[in-house]
């Protein structure tokens, strides 16, 4: 039986975040068509998104994974991909499952080829809807732009935290920094809730103490690592050691990072900029996350104890 999202009950507290996604972030217009994808785990959030589109009179088609195929999916259902071929916008509010990365890549291949505005809301949950998705995304964009301007000219960024992190990233002017602020354009789809500035580093060295969360399906399995942090040592951008009091996590994380020749390599260096998120929520795609950072860009401190110092700094040249 097909799930009818517009008939599903949901917490009305989700509507503010749903409205932000549709109006502030995606800026969906009355003449546009939307593909909405959800699953049983995120059904209530999918229903809130559908309700907001109904209120606005938008044209959308909604799909629930489990109505189409058993999980984990081997491929993105053809019915969804076909619908995306005639849509201007897509929203993907689902819970990650092991071995489904291929299906997400099939979806984003369509997004990139057609230059769709796409909201990637993997592992969205109640707390994210009530915190990160209620952000003032114009303010998040302002902060993200300022950090992006400074980082784009950086040769070195150092990050430390009370848990013991001391890591240095080195950067080349040939590497492009990107920002996601939650405001999504046809040029680059984005995660919601948005808010980070990131690039591929030229080199990373040091110790990163993960006292937040690790990504993908490991995030749900092991949860918040505040009490049992995972410490990793990185040398020349490669994972060299991983240690944790939870030996099961230590072993599984090591296996996860050695599935192919480059899966132990630091592929991204990111600074979070969504100020509506006050602590680690516990849902993340692939990154590893820590808490309460001090950050210096080429010796200039931009963050202390997890709070930005940007208003006290002179604006960098454009």
Legacy VTK file of the C-alpha trace (Angstrom):
# vtk DataFile Version 3.0
C-alpha trace
ASCII
DATASET POLYDATA
POINTS 318 float
0.000 0.000 0.000
1.346 3.408 -0.963
2.002 5.806 1.901
0.069 9.067 1.483
2.201 11.668 3.189
-0.476 14.328 3.107
-2.681 12.094 5.268
0.028 11.247 7.813
-0.100 12.889 11.269
2.979 14.826 12.395
4.125 17.120 15.154
3.137 20.683 14.153
6.409 21.869 15.737
8.080 20.531 12.560
6.317 23.086 10.374
8.752 25.939 11.087
11.681 23.834 9.867
9.698 22.556 6.889
8.790 26.123 5.938
12.438 27.144 6.202
13.450 24.269 3.899
10.850 25.084 1.247
10.694 28.886 1.398
14.078 30.099 2.718
16.460 27.371 1.536
15.030 25.978 -1.703
12.879 29.010 -2.607
10.432 26.827 -4.504
8.292 28.767 -6.978
4.608 28.131 -7.864
5.496 27.001 -11.406
8.055 24.403 -10.281
7.707 20.658 -9.704
9.234 18.885 -6.697
10.271 15.278 -6.021
10.042 14.454 -2.289
11.743 11.243 -1.118
11.422 9.858 2.403
11.305 6.557 4.309
9.483 5.033 7.252
12.068 6.302 9.751
11.568 9.921 8.625
7.900 9.672 7.728
6.722 12.334 10.167
9.248 14.839 8.807
8.327 13.911 5.239
4.691 14.539 6.140
5.539 18.005 7.491
7.359 18.857 4.258
4.378 17.613 2.241
1.955 19.617 4.400
3.888 22.825 3.811
3.904 22.217 0.041
0.154 21.535 0.190
-0.343 24.817 2.059
1.575 26.682 -0.623
-0.218 24.903 -3.457
3.013 23.481 -4.901
3.214 20.684 -7.452
5.040 17.713 -5.930
5.271 13.917 -6.111
6.157 12.061 -2.903
7.825 8.650 -2.584
8.513 6.436 0.430
11.381 3.983 -0.058
9.750 1.012 1.647
6.707 1.315 -0.635
8.971 0.618 -3.612
11.678 -1.844 -2.528
13.137 -3.581 0.550
15.936 -1.859 2.470
18.840 -1.562 2.172
18.345 -0.558 -1.444
20.627 -1.995 -4.100
19.663 0.803 -6.524
17.581 3.942 -6.405
14.089 2.923 -7.561
13.554 3.742 -11.210
10.192 5.372 -10.449
11.974 8.001 -8.342
14.724 8.656 -10.891
12.140 8.999 -13.662
10.154 11.528 -11.624
13.292 13.542 -10.942
13.837 13.875 -14.687
10.819 16.199 -14.833
11.388 18.060 -11.541
13.084 21.354 -10.772
13.653 20.582 -7.081
14.175 17.452 -4.982
14.174 16.761 -1.234
15.711 13.636 0.294
14.661 13.076 3.927
15.747 9.531 4.839
17.732 7.600 7.419
21.057 6.197 6.187
21.449 2.438 5.997
24.622 0.431 5.326
25.559 -0.063 1.675
23.155 2.535 0.274
25.783 5.079 -0.791
25.457 3.832 -4.390
21.769 4.741 -4.453
22.461 8.270 -3.201
25.092 8.688 -5.916
22.581 7.577 -8.568
20.207 10.244 -7.302
22.782 13.035 -7.160
23.976 12.130 -10.663
20.531 13.207 -11.878
20.635 16.302 -9.665
24.039 17.374 -11.002
23.245 16.648 -14.650
19.954 18.540 -14.567
21.215 21.288 -12.222
18.332 20.743 -9.820
18.045 22.449 -6.468
18.369 19.517 -4.085
18.004 19.397 -0.293
19.970 16.453 1.111
18.391 15.722 4.507
19.949 12.361 5.330
19.454 11.292 8.966
17.126 14.218 9.644
15.429 13.765 13.020
13.287 15.587 15.555
16.099 17.514 17.203
17.524 18.670 13.873
14.094 19.887 12.790
13.627 21.798 16.048
17.146 23.286 16.148
19.263 23.405 12.997
16.314 23.706 10.599
14.969 26.703 12.534
18.115 28.747 11.891
18.070 32.229 10.437
19.634 31.072 7.188
20.345 34.641 6.050
22.564 34.999 9.147
24.107 31.557 8.555
24.900 32.702 5.009
26.536 35.899 6.306
28.786 33.953 8.691
29.532 31.289 6.088
30.541 33.928 3.563
32.915 35.619 6.013
34.577 32.319 6.961
34.743 31.337 3.290
36.483 34.603 2.390
39.150 34.112 5.064
39.621 30.393 4.429
39.932 30.875 0.673
43.147 32.832 1.206
44.492 30.548 3.954
47.717 28.600 3.821
47.323 27.028 7.282
44.434 26.375 9.671
44.996 25.012 13.165
42.267 23.550 15.367
42.453 22.474 19.020
39.897 21.487 21.626
39.834 20.570 25.338
39.544 16.856 24.525
43.079 16.903 23.097
42.706 17.705 19.409
45.643 19.530 17.852
45.483 19.319 14.097
46.874 21.458 11.293
45.572 21.673 7.752
47.659 23.141 4.966
46.044 24.561 1.868
46.912 25.574 -1.653
45.534 28.613 -3.482
44.691 26.196 -6.289
42.133 24.436 -4.082
38.631 25.880 -4.110
36.755 26.476 -0.855
32.982 26.058 -0.916
30.267 27.155 1.476
26.879 25.694 2.239
24.659 28.005 4.212
21.328 26.298 3.690
20.480 28.543 0.748
20.516 26.118 -2.175
21.148 27.065 -5.801
21.117 25.100 -9.072
24.927 25.286 -9.097
25.445 23.055 -6.038
22.998 20.919 -4.103
23.322 21.141 -0.355
22.778 19.387 2.948
20.022 20.649 5.216
20.347 22.046 7.734
23.209 23.821 5.998
26.106 25.691 7.480
29.740 24.928 6.738
32.742 26.096 4.750
34.919 23.319 3.367
37.563 22.193 0.894
39.915 19.337 0.129
43.116 20.065 2.094
46.556 19.865 0.565
47.796 18.140 3.720
46.579 17.409 7.257
48.694 16.334 10.231
48.014 15.874 13.922
45.662 14.374 16.467
41.884 14.623 16.174
39.890 13.578 19.230
36.381 12.699 18.090
34.306 13.535 21.151
31.241 14.202 19.016
30.187 11.622 16.457
31.495 9.534 13.575
29.560 9.448 10.334
27.342 7.271 8.190
25.648 4.273 9.872
28.317 4.302 12.621
26.692 7.469 13.939
23.476 5.729 14.943
25.271 2.604 16.113
27.717 4.303 18.501
26.020 7.623 19.215
27.578 10.501 21.134
31.250 9.841 21.916
31.652 12.481 24.638
32.337 9.827 27.290
34.288 7.400 25.062
36.065 9.542 22.440
37.822 8.041 19.460
41.333 9.457 18.948
42.854 9.352 15.480
46.377 10.236 14.388
46.787 11.683 10.900
50.117 11.901 9.090
50.400 13.418 5.623
46.606 13.263 5.310
46.480 9.508 5.998
44.928 7.787 9.001
47.815 6.161 10.861
46.275 5.211 14.232
42.855 4.995 15.878
42.324 4.384 19.591
39.171 4.166 21.700
38.131 2.594 24.990
35.273 1.087 22.971
37.297 -1.525 21.082
34.350 -2.506 18.898
34.098 1.071 17.600
37.872 1.273 17.190
37.937 -1.879 15.062
34.860 -1.033 12.998
36.027 2.515 12.322
39.410 1.165 11.179
37.707 -1.290 8.799
35.406 1.434 7.500
38.426 3.617 6.693
40.221 0.805 4.852
37.673 -0.327 2.301
39.784 0.901 -0.624
43.149 2.532 -1.275
41.995 6.076 -0.509
39.364 5.570 2.185
41.974 6.316 4.880
42.738 9.710 3.350
41.441 13.048 4.671
39.219 14.205 1.843
37.577 17.229 3.459
38.384 19.948 5.981
35.272 21.783 7.169
34.277 24.531 9.609
30.635 24.428 10.737
28.725 27.718 10.570
25.126 26.954 11.606
24.879 28.889 14.868
21.436 27.454 15.654
23.144 24.132 16.425
24.501 24.579 19.949
25.959 21.102 20.485
26.569 17.854 18.647
23.149 16.519 17.652
24.334 13.064 16.657
23.469 12.751 12.981
26.140 13.195 10.347
26.833 11.833 6.878
30.503 10.920 6.577
32.512 13.420 8.614
34.018 12.981 12.067
33.009 15.713 14.515
34.420 17.164 17.720
33.338 19.822 20.215
34.332 23.262 21.533
37.073 24.148 19.091
39.563 26.966 19.032
40.446 27.736 15.398
43.164 29.915 13.862
43.371 30.850 10.186
46.958 31.820 9.368
47.449 32.746 13.018
44.247 34.799 13.340
41.849 33.261 15.861
38.302 33.044 14.485
36.757 30.715 17.062
37.119 30.207 20.815
35.392 27.402 22.669
33.111 26.733 19.728
31.956 30.363 19.387
32.894 32.578 16.447
34.934 35.738 17.045
34.131 37.172 13.616
32.437 40.363 14.771
35.665 41.395 16.506
37.781 40.839 13.401
38.284 43.183 10.466
36.544 41.997 7.338
38.918 40.392 4.843
39.132 41.862 1.330
36.773 40.418 -1.259
LINES 1 319
318 0 1 2 3 4 5 6 7 8 9 10 11 12 13 14 15 16 17 18 19 20 21 22 23 24 25 26 27 28 29 30 31 32 33 34 35 36 37 38 39 40 41 42 43 44 45 46 47 48 49 50 51 52 53 54 55 56 57 58 59 60 61 62 63 64 65 66 67 68 69 70 71 72 73 74 75 76 77 78 79 80 81 82 83 84 85 86 87 88 89 90 91 92 93 94 95 96 97 98 99 100 101 102 103 104 105 106 107 108 109 110 111 112 113 114 115 116 117 118 119 120 121 122 123 124 125 126 127 128 129 130 131 132 133 134 135 136 137 138 139 140 141 142 143 144 145 146 147 148 149 150 151 152 153 154 155 156 157 158 159 160 161 162 163 164 165 166 167 168 169 170 171 172 173 174 175 176 177 178 179 180 181 182 183 184 185 186 187 188 189 190 191 192 193 194 195 196 197 198 199 200 201 202 203 204 205 206 207 208 209 210 211 212 213 214 215 216 217 218 219 220 221 222 223 224 225 226 227 228 229 230 231 232 233 234 235 236 237 238 239 240 241 242 243 244 245 246 247 248 249 250 251 252 253 254 255 256 257 258 259 260 261 262 263 264 265 266 267 268 269 270 271 272 273 274 275 276 277 278 279 280 281 282 283 284 285 286 287 288 289 290 291 292 293 294 295 296 297 298 299 300 301 302 303 304 305 306 307 308 309 310 311 312 313 314 315 316 317
